[in-house]
Amino acid sequence: MEPDTRSKKAQCADDLRRKILTEVLEPGAYLDETELADAYGISRPPLRELLRQLAGEGYVVLHENRGAQVAPMTHKTLRNFFVAAPMIYAAISRLAATHATVAQIARLKECQWAFRQAIRSGDAAARALGNERFHSMIGEMADNEYLLPSLRRLLIDHTRIGMTFYNPRKASFVETQAVAADQHDQFIALIEAGDAEGSGALAVAHWDLSRAQIEAFVTPDSISLPLGRALGAT
């Protein structure tokens, strides 16, 4: 494969990941290979190889005769997400505190700085991608080939769910984001100190904060109306 083709293929892969995570490409949508090949200037064979790679990472599902579909978020996948998330996050965080290198911790601090900048800017996509990158880096610190694929798959749906309920105008959301950002700083301190148990416990608390935010979104405040009065009545 020519160097230029490899570069275009890498650009396509990174762009598709970003669009899937930020829901520019919605869960369950089918990808048109002809449109993608034209848009990124690559031929169909390397594109199909790229889609197989994304399927292995959990971003898309490949169907015979129908092509690639953005990974759906079904009732079953979301149920399994809620079951698996606290276990995987806690295990990853404990291992990160055990195995993290000085260089990795330095990069995590840089990632946290960028995450806080994204929050200040109000850029929903940058915030979501920054959070995904922060936790992916903790996964890399854990250095466990069995847990890392599960973490990456969880982060795909966690990021997409976060994009769905992002609401910077809601006071409770802003407060929760501030707490979450502070918890990121605590992760760094605990990992730097090698505190595996503290890091694992923080991962559970961090997940509980996120779960409560998701539950608040799917259970909105009720509309207060006097009993017996129809909506719109005078």
N, C-alpha and C positions, 0 to 999 in steps of 0.2 A: 504493500500500500504506500502510495506517495506521501511525503510529509504534509503536503497541503491537505490531502484527504483526511489524514489523521487529525489535523487541526480542526477541520470542519466537523468531523465526527465528534470530537471532544466538545466543541462549541454546541453542537446540536444536543448532545447528552446533557450538558450542564443546563442549557436553556429549557429542555423538556422537564428536567427535575424541578427547576425553579417554577415553571408554569404549573406543574402538578401540585407542588407544595402550596402555592399561593392561590390555587383553584382558578387560575386563568383557564386551565383545562379542567373541566369539572369531573368529579368522580363518576365513573361509568361511561364517559364519552369515548367514542371510537376515533382512532387516529387514522387519517388518510395518508397512506404512504407516498402517493404521488405528490400531494401538497407539501409534505415534509421534505421530500427529496428536492423539490424545486426551491423551497424556502431556504434550505441550508446548503444548497449546491453540492449535494452528494448523490451518488448513484444508489439504486435500490439494494444491492448486496450488502454494502457497509451499513446502510440504514437498518436492514433487518438484523444484522449482527448487533447493532446498537440496541435495538428493541429487545432482543433476547437478553442482553445485559441488564436493561432496565427491568425486565420481567424477573430476573434473578434477584434483583435488589428490592422488588416489591412495589415498584412504581406503576407497572402495567401488568395486564394479564393477556396472554396470547391465546387466540381462539383460531382453530383451524377453519379456513375459508372466510373468516371475518376479520382477521388481522388483530392489531393491538388495541386493547381497551384500557383506559385509565382505571387503575384499581378502584373498584366500587367500594362504597361504605354502606354495607347492609346492616340490618339489625343484628345478624350473627357476628359480623366482624366487629361492630361496636361493642357488643356484649363481651366478646373475647378480649377486646382492647381494655375494657375496664377491669377485667379479671387479671390480666397479665401485667398491666402497667406498673402497679406498686411493687410487685415481686422483681421484675426485671430492673426497674430503676434503682431499687435498693441494692440489689446484688452488684450492679455495675458500679454504683457509687462507692461501695465498700472496697471493691477491687481497685478502683482508681486511686483511693487513698493509700493502698498498699504498693501499687506499681508505678505511680506517676513519676516522671523524670523532671528535673529542674527546667529543662527546655520546654516540655509540655505545659508545665504550670505557667511559664512566662507567656506562652501562646494563648492559654486560657484567659489570662488577665487581659491581653489585648482584645480577645473576643468579647469579654465582658464590657470593656470600654466602648466597643462598637455597638454592643447591644443597648447600653444606656443612651448612646447618641441616637439610636433608632427610636427609642421610646420618646425622647425629647422632641424629635422631629415629627412624631405622629404618623410616620410612614408604616402602615399596617404590614406590608410585605417585608420591609426591612426588619421590623420587629420580629415577625414570625420566623424569618430565615435566620436571624441572629440567635434566637432562642434555640432553633434546631441545631445550629452549628455549635453552640455552647455545649449542649448535651451530647452531641456527636463526638466532640473532643473528649468529654469525660469517658465516653465509650472506648475511644482509642487508648486512653490511659489504662483502662481496665485490662486490655490486652488478652481478651478471652474469645477464642474463635467460635465458641458455642453460643455465647450470650450476645456478641456484637450484631449478628444478623437479626436477632429478635429485637434488639434496641432500635436498629435502623428502621425496621418495619413499623414499630410503635411510633417512632418520631414522624413518619410520613403522615399517619392519620392524626397524630396529636397536633401537628402543624396545620393540617387542613381544618380540623375542628376549631383551632384557635382563630383561623382566618374567618370562619363562619360567625363566631360570636364577638369578634373584635368591635368595640364600641368606645372610642376615646372620649365621647361626650358624656358618658355615664360615670358619675362620681365614684360609685362602688368599683367600677372597672379600673379606674385610674389608681385608686387606693390599692387594689389587688396587684396591679402591675408594679407598684412601688415596693410592695412586700416581696414579690417574686424576684425583683432585681436585687433587693437586699439579700435574699436567700442565695442568689448566685454568688455574691461576695462571701457569704458564709461557706458555700461549697469550696471556694478557692482556699479559704483559710484552713478548713478541716483537711482537705486533700494535701495541702502544703505541710500541715502538721502530722500527716500520716495517721489521722484519727479515722479508722475504718468504721467503727461502730457509730461514731457521731455523724459521719458522712452518710451512712445507710439510713439512720434515723431522720436526717434532714431530707433525704430523698423522699421518704414517706410523707413528711410534712409538706414538702413542695408539691407532691402529687395531690395531697388532700386539698391544697389551695386551688390547684387547677381544676380538680373535680368539682369543687363547690362552685367555681365560676361557670363551668359547663352546665351544671344542674340549675343554676340561677338563670342561665340563658334559655334553657328548654322549659323552665317553669316561670314564665313572666308574671309580673304583678297583675293582679286582677283589676278589672275596671270597676270602680266604685259607683253604683247606681242605687237609688232608692228602690226598695222592693215594690213591685207592681207597676213600675214606670218603664215603658218600652224605650229602647235606644232611639234617640231623635225626637222623642215626644216633648211637648212644651208644657 
